[in-house]
Amino acid sequence: MTEDKKKRSSVGVIGAGIQGVCISLSLVKKGFNVTLIDRDEPGKESASYGNAGHFSPYASVPINRPDILVDVPSMLLSSTGPLALKWNYALKMIPWFVKFIQNCSKKKMMHTAKYMHQILDLALPAYDELFQDIDISGLIESKGIIYFWTNKDLKSRELEINIRKELGVEQQLLKPHEIHDLEPHIRQIYHGGVLYPYAKHARNPKKILLKLFDAFIKKGGKYEKKNVRSISLNEENKPVIKTDLNFLKFDKAVIACGAFSKKITDQLDEKIPLDTERGYHVHFKGHDLLLSWPVIFLNRGFGITPMEQGLRVVGTVEFGGLDNPASKKRILNLINNAKYLFPELKEHHDEWLGFRPTLPDFLPIIGPSKNSNNLFYSFGHHHLGWTLGAISGKILAGMIAEEKTNLNLAPYNSTRFS
Ligand SMILES: Cc1cc2nc3c(=O)[nH]c(=O)nc-3n(C[C@H](O)[C@H](O)[C@H](O)COP(=O)(O)OP(=O)(O)OC[C@H]3O[C@@H](n4cnc5c(N)ncnc54)[C@H](O)[C@@H]3O)c2cc1C
């Protein structure tokens, strides 16, 4: 696409989470005329605000894997475990679960791992490019992330460790005394662990998102606070976005509404099986000296990240859709798990529920709609949407600018569900 054509091309991006903001910034940098639309202030309560803040380029081994099916029933029944189901949502979830099970073979697992690795490997350099003109000092730490577990979990750990080895992911296995040397305040319940040394973590995901948003505005991007109801294609096959207040016409449009994207794609004759894995966080303030690395206790499926707001305790995969209220029991579970590791923790603050956007094969959708080359999608980044913000933005902006790429982008196409 010529520079002149880019300047003349208008793009509407719906959703100001990390996906929409990174896409919008990448597009204005290329010279497009971009309007970012969100029903809320950027980063208000979205997944991109409340996540664990991990930049996890190592995390290519998906949850859909042969051994998970054996573990699910006991995880669902465990009161300390990571998995929960809102029973009033169970029937609605069945089609998603069926597709998930179909994606748990070794072959499908390796397909997902390979194509997650393809983009995860580029995730940090893509952020470095976006951060070139932005002052993010004090907001990101580059010390790595520690996982630990008790013996019970060792077998499934071995599978992940071996696949990561095959993919060339750098990892350092940790013995119990090494975990203790790094994090002496954690109760010594662990039997093993691993450090991913080149992972990073955000000290405040919302502040980073707002810095990226400000850069977008400074480069001439526009922002409209509006709720989008639907998108249609006009006689020229161009997108028309219907908001609560008006119609907005663009040459191209992008849907990047995280877990809410399906509400819009369902109206476009798409059958994209997007659902949500709900997750929670709480903060414990004033305990900065207890922890310096972000840690994940795998047996209980939760993590603690040291952030500006205090220790952010994050976890739970709850299947329950977008409309069910937050579950007090899940929040209590997080609090108890945190106190199990750090008995000195007392009062918690800021109970938050967020929505991971998840497709049953655990690959995101990044690419054009099946209906039009003027309509694009970027959602379904599940547990890794924060890590994958910049690279998804780079890929999608490249697609809209009709640039050539050496990447194999077919695995992320929405047509895999048609
Ligand atoms: C508990 C938890 C912990 C996580 N931890 C990590 C982590 O450590 N590392 C990592 O990489 N990922 C993590 N994730 C995943 C990551 O947060 C998400 O994948 C990512 O934030 C999704 O970004 P998004 O931009 O697609 O969606 P969102 O952040 O959900 O943003 C979507 C935006 O779309 C807007 N919107 C929706 N519908 C409409 C509409 N109709 N009209 C207008 N606007 C609309 C919303 O207001 C929102 O601003 C975590 C997620 C959770 C829930």
The ligand as a MOL file (V3000), in Angstrom:
LIG
                    3D

  0  0  0     0  0            999 V3000
M  V30 BEGIN CTAB
M  V30 COUNTS 53 58 0 0 0
M  V30 BEGIN ATOM
M  V30 1 C -6.7830 -13.0140 35.9290 0
M  V30 2 C -6.0520 -12.8040 34.6370 0
M  V30 3 C -4.6560 -12.8390 34.6300 0
M  V30 4 C -3.9630 -12.6880 33.4320 0
M  V30 5 N -2.6050 -12.6400 33.4440 0
M  V30 6 C -1.9120 -12.4740 32.2840 0
M  V30 7 C -0.4940 -12.3820 32.2810 0
M  V30 8 O 0.1390 -12.3820 33.3210 0
M  V30 9 N 0.1490 -12.2850 31.0840 0
M  V30 10 C -0.5420 -12.2490 29.9050 0
M  V30 11 O 0.0890 -12.2050 28.8400 0
M  V30 12 N -1.8970 -12.2660 29.8760 0
M  V30 13 C -2.5900 -12.3770 31.0360 0
M  V30 14 N -3.9490 -12.4190 31.0460 0
M  V30 15 C -4.6520 -12.3590 29.7640 0
M  V30 16 C -4.7470 -10.9470 29.2430 0
M  V30 17 O -5.0440 -10.0570 30.2890 0
M  V30 18 C -5.8300 -10.8710 28.1650 0
M  V30 19 O -5.6390 -11.8960 27.1980 0
M  V30 20 C -5.7440 -9.5270 27.4500 0
M  V30 21 O -5.7760 -8.4730 28.3970 0
M  V30 22 C -6.8870 -9.3900 26.4730 0
M  V30 23 O -6.7520 -8.1150 25.8990 0
M  V30 24 P -7.8170 -7.5800 24.8790 0
M  V30 25 O -7.3880 -6.2390 24.4540 0
M  V30 26 O -8.0720 -8.6280 23.8520 0
M  V30 27 O -9.1900 -7.5140 25.7350 0
M  V30 28 P -9.6250 -6.5950 26.9630 0
M  V30 29 O -8.4830 -6.1840 27.7880 0
M  V30 30 O -10.7400 -7.3320 27.6310 0
M  V30 31 O -10.1840 -5.2970 26.2750 0
M  V30 32 C -11.3670 -5.3200 25.5040 0
M  V30 33 C -11.8940 -3.9010 25.4040 0
M  V30 34 O -13.0330 -3.9340 24.5260 0
M  V30 35 C -14.0160 -3.0460 25.0520 0
M  V30 36 N -15.3230 -3.4520 24.5360 0
M  V30 37 C -15.8950 -4.6800 24.6600 0
M  V30 38 N -17.0990 -4.6860 24.0260 0
M  V30 39 C -17.2680 -3.4420 23.5130 0
M  V30 40 C -18.3150 -2.8210 22.7570 0
M  V30 41 N -19.4280 -3.5030 22.4040 0
M  V30 42 N -18.1820 -1.5390 22.3880 0
M  V30 43 C -17.0600 -0.8280 22.7330 0
M  V30 44 N -16.0450 -1.3650 23.4460 0
M  V30 45 C -16.1420 -2.6520 23.8260 0
M  V30 46 C -13.8810 -3.2220 26.5650 0
M  V30 47 O -14.4280 -2.1060 27.2540 0
M  V30 48 C -12.3730 -3.3510 26.7370 0
M  V30 49 O -11.7550 -2.1020 26.9630 0
M  V30 50 C -4.6760 -12.5220 32.2250 0
M  V30 51 C -6.0640 -12.4390 32.2540 0
M  V30 52 C -6.7540 -12.5640 33.4480 0
M  V30 53 C -8.2430 -12.4410 33.4620 0
M  V30 END ATOM
M  V30 BEGIN BOND
M  V30 1 1 1 2
M  V30 2 1 2 3
M  V30 3 2 2 52
M  V30 4 2 3 4
M  V30 5 1 4 5
M  V30 6 1 4 50
M  V30 7 2 5 6
M  V30 8 1 6 7
M  V30 9 1 6 13
M  V30 10 2 7 8
M  V30 11 1 7 9
M  V30 12 1 9 10
M  V30 13 2 10 11
M  V30 14 1 10 12
M  V30 15 2 12 13
M  V30 16 1 13 14
M  V30 17 1 14 15
M  V30 18 1 14 50
M  V30 19 1 15 16
M  V30 20 1 16 17
M  V30 21 1 16 18
M  V30 22 1 18 19
M  V30 23 1 18 20
M  V30 24 1 20 21
M  V30 25 1 20 22
M  V30 26 1 22 23
M  V30 27 1 23 24
M  V30 28 2 24 25
M  V30 29 1 24 26
M  V30 30 1 24 27
M  V30 31 1 27 28
M  V30 32 2 28 29
M  V30 33 1 28 30
M  V30 34 1 28 31
M  V30 35 1 31 32
M  V30 36 1 32 33
M  V30 37 1 33 34
M  V30 38 1 33 48
M  V30 39 1 34 35
M  V30 40 1 35 36
M  V30 41 1 35 46
M  V30 42 1 36 37
M  V30 43 1 36 45
M  V30 44 2 37 38
M  V30 45 1 38 39
M  V30 46 1 39 40
M  V30 47 2 39 45
M  V30 48 1 40 41
M  V30 49 2 40 42
M  V30 50 1 42 43
M  V30 51 2 43 44
M  V30 52 1 44 45
M  V30 53 1 46 47
M  V30 54 1 46 48
M  V30 55 1 48 49
M  V30 56 2 50 51
M  V30 57 1 51 52
M  V30 58 1 52 53
M  V30 END BOND
M  V30 END CTAB
M  END
